[in-house]
Amino acid sequence: MKSILILFAALGTFAVQAQQINNITPAVTVNGEGIVKVIPDEVVIKSRIEHDGDNPQEVKKQNDAVVDAVIKYLKSEGVPEKNIQTDYVNLNKNYNYDNKTYSYVANQAISIKLDNLKNYEKIMSGLLKAGLNRIDGVQFKSSEMEKYMTEARKKAVLNAKNKASEYASALDQSIGKAISISEVQTNNFPPMYRMNEMKMSSDSAEQETIAPGEMEINAQVTVAFELK
């Protein structure tokens, strides 16, 4: 009796597996990529005010005075308060093993977003005159990021469709409707152009110091199409 039950169970399993195989939809799965090239119209300046010395109170006082001057200057030039962001504030104590003395370094990092690239040279010159002494990097951005991302996604899906059609046609077949679509996460943050923590002087701001060029907005998808 037990043997008969085992046989029926095995036959039932085979029947289910056969049905599952018959229900599988032939498909072709491909990756698609869409790229939109954009001329940036915004810039983020990663700046740092830094002072050092033997007296921590004096060092902090010097740094705070420059920070205050920098923020007041930016506001006077019409930079919105929401575009001025403090990233961090530090006061570090360092020990010199050669002469067994302590020194102190105060620094404050401020991100400054300019909504108009044309103001970059003028703002930079004013910042340096206000006492800002370090630029860690600049980052170019677009004010219409979502618009261009939508365009890039559409291009990615069409790219996937073209690829799938090419694969299918090589087999004398064609593709049908999309079965599934999934977005591949990509890093669409514009690159940060480092300036090697270069100490700045007011003379350097009189030159043309940036060339924004183009930035790429990238979208990637994985799409499965019916294979006919």
N, C-alpha and C positions, 0 to 999 in steps of 0.2 A: 504493500500500500504506500509505504514511504517513498519507494522508488518511482511509483507512478506520479506522486505529488511533485517530486523533484523534476521529473520529465516535463510535466505540465508547466511548472515554473520556468524552466529553461526555454520551452517553446514560447511562453508569454514574453519573456525577455527579448528573444530574437524578433518577435513580432513588433514589439515597441521600438527596437533599434531600427528595424527595416522601415517602420513608419516615419521615424525621425529623419532617416536618410532621405526618404522621398519628399519630406517637407522642407528640406534645406533649399534655399533659393540660391542658384548660381549667382555669384557676385564678383566684382572686381573692386578692390580697395586701393586707393591711391592718395598720395599727399599732394596738396596744392599750395602754391605760394603767391602772394600778391604784394607788390612793392609800389609805393607811391613816393615820388621824389618831391620834396617841398623846400621852398626857400624860407628859412626861419624869419620870424618877425619879432621875436622876443629873445632876451638874453638874461641869464641868471649869473650874477657875479658872486663867487665865493671869496669873501674877504676876511682878513684877520687883523685886528689891532693888537700889537704886542710890545711890551716894555719889560726891561729887566733892571735889576739893581740890588743893592744890599739891604734896603729898607722896604719891608713888605707893604707898609702903609703908603709910602711914597710911590712905590711902583703901581699899586692898585689905583691910587689917586690920579696918576698920570694917564693910566689906561682909561679910566672912567671919563676923564676930561675929553679925550679924543673921541671916545664912543659917543658922548653927548654932542660934540661938534659935528660928527659924521651924520648922526640921525637928524640933527637940525638942518644941516645942509641938504640932505635928501628931501626932507619935507618942503624946504624952500623952493626946490626944483619941481615940486608937484608929484613926487613919487608917493603913491598911496601908502598909508601905514601898514596895510596888509601885505605889501610887497617888501617889507623890511622885517626880517626874521632873525632873532638871535639863535644860533645853533648850539653854542656852549660858552660857558665862562669858566676860566681856570685861573688859579693862583698856585704855582708850584714852587716848592722849596728844594733847591739843589745843593748838594754838598761837594766841595772841591777837596779832594784827598791830598792834593799837592800842598796847599797852604792852610788846609783844615779850616776853611771858612764856608759860610752859607751864602747863597745868592737866591734871588726870587725872580720868577717870571710870571707876569700877568698877561693873559691874552683872552680875547673875546672874538668869536667867529660870528660874522653876520652875512646872511644871504640877502642879496639885493636883486630884485627882479625889475627889469626895465621893459615896459610894454612897447617901446619904440627903439629899434636899434640905432636910429639916427642920433639919439641922445647919448650913446655910449661914450664917445670921446670926451664930450663936454662934462658928463657926470664923473667920469674917471679922473679928469683933471681936477675937478672940484674936490673929490674925495681925498686925493693925495695932498692937496693944499690944506685940507681940514685935519690932516695928520694920519690918515690911514697908511699903514706901512707894509702890508703884505696882501698879495692876491694869490689864492691857492688854485684858482681855475675859473673858467667861464663855460657856460652850458647854453647852447642855442636851442630854442624851442619854437613851437608854433601855437598860435592862439586858437587854431581850428583843428586841434588834434583829433577830436571825435569824428569830425567830417572826413578827414583823410583816412582814419582807421576804417570807417564804413566802406570807403572806396577800395581800400586795400583788401578787406574781407571779400567783397564781391569779385575782385580780381583773382583772389585765391581759389574761390569756388569754381570760377570759369577755367582756371588753370588746371584744377583737378579733373573737371569734365573733359577737357581736351586730352589730358593724359590717358584717362580711362578709355576714351574713344579710340586712341591710337593703339592701345593694348588689344582692345576687342577686335579692331579691324584687321590686325595681324593674324587673327584666328578666324577671319571671315565671319565675325559676329558683331553685334552692336550692343550698346548699353541702353538700359531703360531708366526708370526713375531712381532717384537717390534713396537708399535704404537708411543710411545714417550719416550724420555730419557731426564732427567734433573739432573744436578749435584747439590748436596746439599753442601753448603759452609761449610767447616770445618777449624778449626784453626790448621794449620800444622807447626806453629812456634815451634821449640824445646823449652822445658821448660828452664827458667832461674833459675839456682841454686844460691839462695841468700846466702850471707855470713854475713848477719846482719850488714852491714856497718862496718865490723871488721877492727880495726886498725892493720896494718901489721908491722912486724919486719923482718929484714933480716934473722933471725934464722929460721922462719917458711918456708922459701923457700927451705930449704935443705931437706925437707921431700917430700914423694909422696903425693900430695894433691888432685889429681883428679882420678876418675874412670869412664870413659865415658860410659861403658856398651853399651846398644843398644838404639836406638831411633826409634819411630814408625812413618811411613808415612801413613796417613789415607785418603781414598777417599770414598765418599758416593754418591749414585745415587738413583733416583726414576725412575722406568721403568714400562711402561704399555705394556702388551703383549695381543695379540688376544687370546680369550678363545674359543676353539673348542669343 
